[in-house]
Amino acid sequence: MHRVSIPLCCALLTLAADPMRAQEARAVTGAGLHTATFAVPQGRVVVRLPDDMAAGDVISGTVVAEPEGRGDRERRRAEDELNGYVVEMGESRTAVSARVLRWTIPAALGGGMAAAVLRDRSGREVARAEVPVAGAVPHPPNDAPRPESWQLPRIGQQGKPLEIPGPFDGSFDNTRVGVGGRPVRPLAESPRKLVVESPREMTGPAPRRSSCARERGRRAGRTAASACA
């Protein structure tokens, strides 16, 4: 009778996680956003989407690379690698380097979950996260918006998301928002609200200004709204 010995180290290798298998990413909801965080060896890729997105919506979101490394050179290499990754949502594919994600949500996804898939340069799926999609919501009338159409918040916190409910078209290209006369960075937009990042360097009371361009057929109208708390 022959005996076969298997080294323990080899046996343990069979229990290790398959590095080629796609991993589940972390997705959380808060401050008007669905935020999916993909952890990869080079750092993180963070995707922010509006938390009220519904079937049939046109939405905009943001994609941010957060490279890691022991020094500037290593972090630059990590950032270059992350910028070559792609975030896929349905038929929409957005390079991380593009920073802005746009998606027209299919009607079939209403009341279900949508997958945000991160792929590397070779197209291999690295990780995925699921975010909820509501059923179709009637869009507001296509009338020219008035200043009171937007509900500007009274209080914001430095560097934190700030929600502005109102009629939008889901595209960052047609929206401008300023706080105290300074432009702010949009994070996500649906037809029903915009989420921006509050200025990090501003404290105390400030006048706020919001403007929105809405497409009507082949014509575009721009309306400025201003409000003070």
N, C-alpha and C positions, 0 to 999 in steps of 0.2 A: 504494500500500500504506500502510495506517495503522498507526502504532505506538502501543501502549498502555503507559504507564509506571505502575508500582505503587510508591508510596513504600515505602522499606524499613521505616519504622515500622509501616505497615499490615500488611506481610507478617509482621513479627515478632509482631503481635498474634494472628495465627492460631495461633501456637505456644504461647501462654500457656495456663495451666491454666484450665479452666472453673470459675468460682467456684460454680456451681450444682451441680457434680458432687460426690457424697458422697465423703469421704476415708476412707482406712483409718486406724484409731486404733491406738495401741500397746497391746499386751496382754502382760503378763509374769506368771510364776508364781513364788511364793516366800513363805516364812514362813506357809504354810498358806492363801495367798490367790491367786486370780486377780485381777489389778489391771489394769483397762482405763483408759487415760488419753486423753481427747479434748481436743485442742488447738483452740481457737476464737479468733476475734479478741478476745473479751472476757476470755480467760484459759483455764482448764482445768476440765473436769468429770472427776472421778475416781470410778470404780465399783469396789467391792471385793466379791468373791464367794468362797465357800469353794472350795478347790481340789480337794475330793473329791466335788463334787456329782454326783449320778447320776440316771438316769431314774427318775421316780416320786417323787423327793424333794420335800419342802417345804423351801425354803431362804430365809434372810434375808441381805441384803447392805446396804451403805451407799453413798450417793451424796453426793459432796462438791463444792461449787462453790469454785473458787479464782480469784477475780476478779483482774484486773490493771488498773493505771492509774497515772497520774503523781501523783495525789493522792487524798485521801480521797473527794472528791466524784466523781471519775472512777471510782474503785473501787466506790463505792456504785451508780453507774449500771450498771457492768459486772455487779455481783452481781444487781441487779434483772433484768437481761436473762437471765443464766444461770439464775436461779430459774424462769424461764418455760419453759425447755427440758424435754424429757421423755426418759427412758430407756425404751426398749421392748425387752422380751425375750419373744418369742412373743406371747401374748395379754395379757401383763402390761405396763401402762404406769405409770411412776412419775415424777411431777414432781420435778425436782431439788430444789425447795423442801421436799419431803417428807422427804428425807435417808435414808429407810429403804426398801429394795426388798424385796418379797416375791414369790416365784415358785414355783408348782407345776410341776415339770419334766415335760413330756409323755413317756410311755414311748417314743414313736417316736424321741426324740433320743438314746437310749442308744447309746454307742459312737461318737457323732458330734460335731459342733461346734454350738454355740449362738451366735447373733449377738446382741450387745448394740448396739442402734441408738440414736443420739442424734438427736433431732428438735428443730427450733426452734419458736418460738411458732406459726408458720403450718403446722406439721406436716411441713415439708420435712426430708428426711433430710440431716443434716449430716455424720455420720461413723458408722462401724461397726467393731466389733472382734469377733473370734471367740474363744470359749473352749471347751475340751473338756468333754464330758459323758460320764461313764462309764456302762457298762451297769447295769441295775437291781441294787441291793445289798439283800440281806435285811435288814429292820429288826430291831433288837434286841427281845427279848421285852418286852411291855407291862407288866412288873411294876414295882412301885414301886422307884425307884432307891435305892441305899444310898450312904453316904458314900464307900465305896471304889469306887463305879462311875465316879467321875471321876479322871483321872490328872493331878493338878495338877503343873505343872512346878516344878523346884527353883530355876531361875534365870530372871530376866527382865531386859530392858534398857529403860531409861527411854524412853518414847515409841514403843517398837517393838511389833510384833504378838506376842501370847502365845497359844499353842495349848493348848486344854484338851480332850483326847479324852474321850469318854464319851457316854452316852445323852442326846440332846436331841430336841426335836420340830421344830427348824428355825425356830422363831418367837422373836424377841427378846421378845415380850410375855410369854412364860412363863419367862424366864431372868433371874436376877440374879447378878452376880459382884462380889465385893469383894476388894481387896488391902489388907491392913493396916486393915481397917474402912472403907475408902473405896470407893465405887462406881467401876467402870471402864467405859470406853466399848466396847460391842460393835462389832466390825467385820464379822463374817460368822458364819453358823451353818448347819450341816447336821444331819441326824439323828445324825451320828457325832462331831461336834466343834463347839466354839465357839472363835472367834478374837477376842481383845479387845486393846485398846491398853494397854500397861503404863503406870502412872502416871508422869507426867513429873517430878513434884516429889518422888518418894520414892527414897531410897537405903538400902542396908543391908538386913539381914534384916527380914522382916515376916510376921506370920501371915496366912494366906490363907483366904478363905471363899467357898464357891460354893453357890448354891441353884438348883434347877430345878423348874419346875412342868410336869408332863406331863399332857396330856389323855387321858382314857380314856373313850370314848363321850361321855356328857353330864356326866361327873364329872371333876373335876380334883384331883390330889393334889400337894401341895408337900412336897418333901424337902430338908432342908438338909444340906450336906456341908461338913466342915472338915478341913483337913490342914495340917501343918507340915512343911517340908523339914528 
